[in-house]
């Protein structure tokens, strides 16, 4: 756990001082090595991905064809499963790092890296390799949307992401976000309505939203502790409303803020579903830019403190969850035996 806490404080300092491009590259390199060279015991799904890599060239496999093709390509060049993991880690974090690097202020770059880590998106890469790789590509599509690129290009990027994880298709509606104007009363209505739907909706509704996770809807079903989901959901809704209220007029209509809002709506719709967060991550990763933009323009120290408290609580929740995990815990960290590479 010491290594994770140490990284947290290093990135925390960077969130205040800002990060220059060279420093960002150094941080990304270290995070790539930590992620890509983990042992098979680190991450609940790591061993399964290694096993799948072993027979993917002898079978069509049950994963998306893009993932199968990439696996077969690496096997063709004689790469081990661990080298494949390192390549995926490099691609995932390089794409996300590229988008972060495009932010104009070094303060926003530092904040974005800190939030990528403290809000848990980095830790999700230890398990959902395939999904977070697709999520990184979708994140790039969000950046293109922010830069007002042609919607056809954005659609193609999302479709490309879906060949690695089908559920990326659920992000296609973001193409219409530029036409939507966020207003406080409309936000309250949509957040309230989505929350109610998430509580009362049946399995058929969830299967439709879950896409490639449809089977898991029936396997895992609904949360055992709805009170926990309700608490986290309510906190996130209030946090967004608070951030939106104190944001500047321009930031309120920023694409990243709209994506943050959309992620909360999707979270509300899936609030009672065990596999719900796996779908929400495609949208909620936009938080790392949206909240960074908000903190960068915040004039009240209270706004800064509350955002950092949110990040700290989320980080602690992830660490406690991993500490209590019975299978594939990230704690204690173990690097792969280099003789296996």
C-alpha positions as CSV (number, residue, x, y, z in Angstrom):
1,X,0.0,0.0,0.0
2,X,3.0,2.3,0.7
3,X,3.8,2.7,-3.1
4,X,0.2,3.7,-3.9
5,X,0.1,6.3,-1.1
6,X,3.5,7.7,-2.1
7,X,2.3,8.2,-5.7
8,X,-0.9,9.8,-4.3
9,X,1.1,12.5,-2.5
10,X,3.6,13.0,-5.4
11,X,0.6,13.6,-7.7
12,X,-1.1,15.8,-5.1
13,X,1.9,18.1,-5.0
14,X,1.8,18.2,-8.8
15,X,-1.9,19.2,-8.7
16,X,-0.8,22.4,-6.9
17,X,2.5,23.1,-8.7
18,X,1.3,22.0,-12.2
19,X,3.1,19.6,-14.5
20,X,5.3,20.5,-17.5
21,X,5.2,18.2,-20.5
22,X,8.5,16.5,-19.7
23,X,7.4,15.8,-16.1
24,X,4.1,14.5,-17.3
25,X,5.9,12.1,-19.6
26,X,8.0,10.9,-16.7
27,X,5.0,10.3,-14.5
28,X,3.2,8.4,-17.3
29,X,6.2,6.2,-17.8
30,X,6.3,5.2,-14.2
31,X,2.6,4.5,-14.1
32,X,2.9,2.5,-17.3
33,X,5.6,0.3,-15.8
34,X,3.7,-0.2,-12.5
35,X,0.6,-1.2,-14.4
36,X,2.1,-3.1,-17.3
37,X,4.6,-5.2,-15.4
38,X,2.4,-6.3,-12.5
39,X,2.3,-10.0,-11.6
40,X,-0.7,-12.2,-12.5
41,X,-1.8,-12.0,-8.8
42,X,-2.4,-8.2,-9.1
43,X,-5.9,-7.5,-10.4
44,X,-8.9,-9.8,-10.3
45,X,-8.9,-10.3,-14.0
46,X,-5.2,-10.2,-14.8
47,X,-4.7,-14.0,-14.6
48,X,-7.8,-14.5,-16.7
49,X,-6.5,-12.2,-19.4
50,X,-3.1,-14.0,-19.3
51,X,-4.9,-17.4,-19.7
52,X,-7.0,-16.0,-22.6
53,X,-3.9,-14.7,-24.3
54,X,-2.6,-18.3,-24.2
55,X,-5.3,-19.8,-26.4
56,X,-6.6,-16.8,-28.4
57,X,-4.7,-17.9,-31.5
58,X,-6.3,-21.4,-31.4
59,X,-9.9,-20.1,-31.0
60,X,-12.2,-17.3,-32.0
61,X,-12.4,-16.4,-28.3
62,X,-15.3,-14.8,-26.5
63,X,-13.9,-11.3,-26.5
64,X,-14.3,-8.6,-29.1
65,X,-12.5,-9.1,-32.4
66,X,-10.3,-6.1,-32.1
67,X,-8.9,-7.5,-28.8
68,X,-8.4,-10.9,-30.5
69,X,-6.6,-9.4,-33.5
70,X,-4.3,-7.4,-31.3
71,X,-3.5,-10.4,-29.1
72,X,-2.8,-12.6,-32.2
73,X,-0.5,-9.9,-33.6
74,X,1.5,-9.8,-30.5
75,X,1.7,-13.6,-30.4
76,X,2.8,-13.6,-34.0
77,X,5.9,-11.6,-33.0
78,X,6.5,-13.9,-30.1
79,X,5.6,-11.6,-27.3
80,X,4.6,-13.0,-23.9
81,X,1.3,-12.3,-22.2
82,X,3.1,-9.9,-19.8
83,X,4.6,-8.0,-22.7
84,X,1.1,-7.8,-24.2
85,X,-0.1,-6.3,-20.8
86,X,2.7,-3.8,-21.0
87,X,1.7,-2.8,-24.5
88,X,-1.9,-2.3,-23.5
89,X,-0.9,-0.3,-20.5
90,X,1.3,1.9,-22.7
91,X,-1.4,2.5,-25.3
92,X,-4.1,3.2,-22.7
93,X,-2.1,5.7,-20.6
94,X,-0.5,7.3,-23.7
95,X,-3.9,8.1,-25.2
96,X,-5.2,9.5,-21.9
97,X,-1.9,11.4,-21.4
98,X,-2.2,12.9,-24.8
99,X,-5.6,14.3,-24.1
100,X,-4.4,15.7,-20.7
101,X,-1.3,17.2,-22.4
102,X,-3.6,19.2,-24.8
103,X,-4.9,21.2,-21.8
104,X,-3.4,24.7,-22.0
105,X,-2.4,25.3,-18.4
106,X,0.2,23.2,-16.6
107,X,-2.0,23.5,-13.5
108,X,-4.9,21.7,-15.3
109,X,-2.4,19.0,-16.5
110,X,-1.2,18.4,-12.9
111,X,-4.8,18.3,-11.6
112,X,-5.9,16.0,-14.3
113,X,-3.1,13.5,-13.6
114,X,-3.9,13.7,-9.9
115,X,-7.6,13.0,-10.4
116,X,-6.9,10.2,-12.9
117,X,-5.2,8.5,-10.1
118,X,-7.1,9.6,-7.0
119,X,-10.6,9.0,-8.5
120,X,-9.6,5.4,-9.2
121,X,-9.5,5.3,-13.0
122,X,-5.9,4.2,-12.9
123,X,-6.7,1.4,-10.5
124,X,-9.5,0.2,-12.8
125,X,-6.9,-0.5,-15.5
126,X,-5.5,-3.3,-13.3
127,X,-8.7,-5.2,-13.8
128,X,-10.7,-4.0,-16.8
129,X,-7.8,-3.9,-19.3
130,X,-10.1,-4.2,-22.3
131,X,-12.7,-1.8,-21.1
132,X,-10.3,0.9,-20.0
133,X,-8.4,0.6,-23.3
134,X,-11.7,1.2,-25.1
135,X,-12.4,3.9,-22.6
136,X,-9.2,5.7,-23.4
137,X,-10.1,5.7,-27.1
138,X,-13.6,7.1,-26.1
139,X,-11.8,9.7,-24.0
140,X,-10.0,10.8,-27.2
141,X,-13.3,11.1,-28.9
142,X,-14.4,13.4,-26.1
143,X,-11.4,15.6,-26.7
144,X,-12.3,15.7,-30.4
145,X,-15.8,16.7,-29.5
146,X,-14.4,19.5,-27.3
147,X,-12.4,20.7,-30.3
148,X,-15.5,20.8,-32.4
149,X,-14.3,18.1,-34.9
150,X,-16.7,16.7,-37.5
151,X,-19.2,14.3,-35.8
152,X,-18.4,11.6,-38.4
153,X,-14.8,11.5,-37.1
154,X,-16.0,11.2,-33.5
155,X,-18.4,8.5,-34.5
156,X,-15.6,6.5,-36.2
157,X,-13.4,6.8,-33.1
158,X,-16.2,5.5,-30.9
159,X,-16.9,2.6,-33.3
160,X,-13.2,1.8,-33.3
161,X,-13.3,1.7,-29.5
162,X,-16.2,-0.7,-29.7
163,X,-14.1,-3.4,-31.5
164,X,-12.2,-3.7,-28.2
165,X,-15.2,-3.4,-25.9
166,X,-18.7,-3.4,-27.3
167,X,-20.2,-1.4,-24.5
168,X,-18.3,1.7,-25.8
169,X,-21.2,2.1,-28.2
170,X,-23.3,3.5,-25.4
171,X,-21.3,6.7,-25.7
172,X,-22.5,7.5,-29.3
173,X,-25.2,9.9,-28.0
174,X,-22.4,12.3,-26.9
175,X,-22.3,13.5,-30.5
176,X,-25.4,15.5,-29.7
177,X,-24.0,17.2,-26.6
178,X,-22.8,20.4,-28.3
179,X,-26.5,21.2,-29.1
180,X,-27.6,20.8,-25.4
181,X,-27.6,23.7,-23.1
182,X,-27.2,23.1,-19.4
183,X,-29.6,25.0,-17.2
184,X,-30.1,24.5,-13.5
185,X,-33.8,23.6,-13.5
186,X,-33.3,21.2,-16.4
187,X,-30.4,19.6,-14.6
188,X,-32.5,19.1,-11.5
189,X,-35.3,17.5,-13.5
190,X,-33.1,15.1,-15.4
191,X,-31.1,14.1,-12.3
192,X,-34.2,13.5,-10.3
193,X,-36.0,11.6,-13.1
194,X,-32.9,9.4,-13.9
195,X,-32.6,8.6,-10.2
196,X,-36.2,7.4,-9.9
197,X,-35.9,5.3,-13.0
198,X,-32.7,3.7,-11.7
199,X,-34.6,2.6,-8.6
200,X,-37.8,1.2,-10.2
201,X,-36.5,-0.1,-13.6
202,X,-36.6,-3.9,-14.3
203,X,-34.1,-6.3,-15.7
204,X,-35.1,-5.7,-19.3
205,X,-34.2,-2.1,-19.1
206,X,-30.8,-2.8,-17.5
207,X,-30.0,-5.5,-20.1
208,X,-30.5,-3.0,-22.8
209,X,-28.2,-0.5,-21.2
210,X,-25.6,-3.0,-20.2
211,X,-24.8,-4.1,-23.8
212,X,-21.9,-6.6,-23.7
213,X,-22.5,-6.9,-19.9
214,X,-26.1,-8.1,-20.4
215,X,-25.2,-11.6,-19.2
216,X,-23.7,-10.1,-16.0
217,X,-26.9,-8.4,-15.3
218,X,-28.5,-11.8,-14.7
219,X,-25.4,-13.2,-13.1
220,X,-24.8,-10.5,-10.5
221,X,-28.2,-8.8,-10.4
222,X,-28.9,-6.0,-8.0
223,X,-26.8,-4.6,-5.2
224,X,-27.1,-6.2,-1.8
225,X,-26.5,-2.9,-0.1
226,X,-28.8,-0.4,-1.8
227,X,-28.1,2.1,1.1
228,X,-24.4,2.3,0.0
229,X,-25.4,2.9,-3.6
230,X,-27.9,5.5,-2.6
231,X,-25.3,7.3,-0.4
232,X,-22.7,7.4,-3.1
233,X,-25.2,8.4,-5.7
234,X,-26.7,11.2,-3.7
235,X,-23.2,12.5,-2.9
236,X,-22.2,12.5,-6.5
237,X,-25.4,14.3,-7.6
238,X,-24.9,17.0,-4.9
239,X,-21.3,17.4,-5.9
240,X,-22.1,18.0,-9.5
241,X,-24.8,20.5,-8.6
242,X,-22.4,22.3,-6.3
243,X,-19.7,22.4,-9.0
244,X,-22.1,23.5,-11.6
245,X,-23.5,26.3,-9.4
246,X,-20.1,27.8,-8.7
247,X,-18.7,27.4,-12.3
248,X,-18.4,30.3,-14.7
249,X,-20.9,30.8,-17.4
250,X,-18.4,29.5,-20.0
251,X,-17.5,26.4,-18.0
252,X,-21.2,25.5,-17.5
253,X,-21.6,25.0,-21.2
254,X,-18.2,23.4,-21.7
255,X,-18.2,19.9,-23.3
256,X,-16.4,18.4,-20.3
257,X,-19.0,19.7,-17.9
258,X,-21.7,18.3,-20.1
259,X,-20.0,14.9,-20.1
260,X,-19.7,15.1,-16.3
261,X,-23.4,15.7,-16.1
262,X,-24.2,12.9,-18.5
263,X,-22.0,10.5,-16.4
264,X,-24.1,11.4,-13.3
265,X,-27.4,10.7,-15.3
266,X,-26.0,7.3,-16.4
267,X,-24.9,6.5,-12.9
268,X,-28.4,7.3,-11.6
269,X,-30.0,5.0,-14.2
270,X,-27.7,2.1,-13.1
271,X,-27.5,3.0,-9.4
272,X,-29.0,-0.3,-8.3
273,X,-27.0,-2.6,-10.5
274,X,-23.8,-4.4,-9.4
275,X,-22.2,-4.0,-12.9
276,X,-23.5,-0.4,-13.3
277,X,-20.1,1.3,-12.6
278,X,-18.5,-0.6,-15.5
279,X,-20.8,1.3,-17.9
280,X,-20.5,4.6,-16.1
281,X,-16.7,4.6,-16.4
282,X,-17.0,5.4,-20.1
283,X,-18.6,8.7,-19.2
284,X,-17.3,9.5,-15.7
285,X,-13.6,9.6,-16.8
286,X,-14.5,13.1,-18.2
287,X,-14.6,14.2,-14.5
288,X,-10.8,14.4,-14.5
289,X,-10.9,17.3,-17.0
290,X,-14.2,18.9,-15.8
291,X,-13.2,19.1,-12.2
292,X,-9.6,20.2,-13.1
293,X,-11.1,23.1,-15.2
294,X,-13.3,24.0,-12.2
295,X,-10.5,24.0,-9.7
296,X,-8.3,26.0,-12.0
297,X,-10.8,28.8,-12.2
298,X,-12.1,28.5,-8.6
299,X,-11.8,31.8,-6.7
300,X,-13.0,30.4,-3.3
301,X,-10.6,28.3,-1.3
302,X,-13.7,26.3,-0.1
303,X,-14.2,25.0,-3.7
304,X,-10.6,23.8,-3.9
305,X,-10.8,22.1,-0.5
306,X,-14.1,20.3,-1.2
307,X,-12.8,18.9,-4.5
308,X,-9.7,17.6,-2.9
309,X,-11.7,16.0,-0.1
310,X,-13.8,14.3,-2.7
311,X,-10.6,13.0,-4.4
312,X,-9.2,11.8,-1.0
313,X,-12.4,10.0,0.0
314,X,-12.6,8.2,-3.4
315,X,-8.9,7.2,-3.1
316,X,-9.4,5.9,0.5
317,X,-12.5,4.0,-0.7
318,X,-10.5,2.2,-3.4
319,X,-7.7,1.4,-1.0
320,X,-10.1,-0.1,1.6
321,X,-11.8,-2.1,-1.1
322,X,-8.5,-3.5,-2.4
323,X,-7.3,-4.2,1.2
324,X,-10.4,-6.3,1.9
325,X,-10.4,-8.0,-1.5
326,X,-10.1,-11.7,-1.5
327,X,-9.0,-12.2,-5.1
328,X,-6.6,-10.2,-7.2
329,X,-6.0,-7.5,-4.7
330,X,-3.7,-4.7,-5.7
331,X,-2.3,-4.9,-2.2
332,X,0.6,-5.7,-1.7
333,X,1.9,-4.7,-5.1
334,X,3.9,-7.4,-6.9
335,X,6.0,-7.0,-10.0
336,X,6.2,-9.8,-12.6
337,X,9.0,-12.3,-12.5
338,X,11.2,-11.0,-15.3
339,X,12.0,-14.5,-16.4
340,X,8.4,-14.8,-17.6
341,X,8.5,-11.8,-19.9
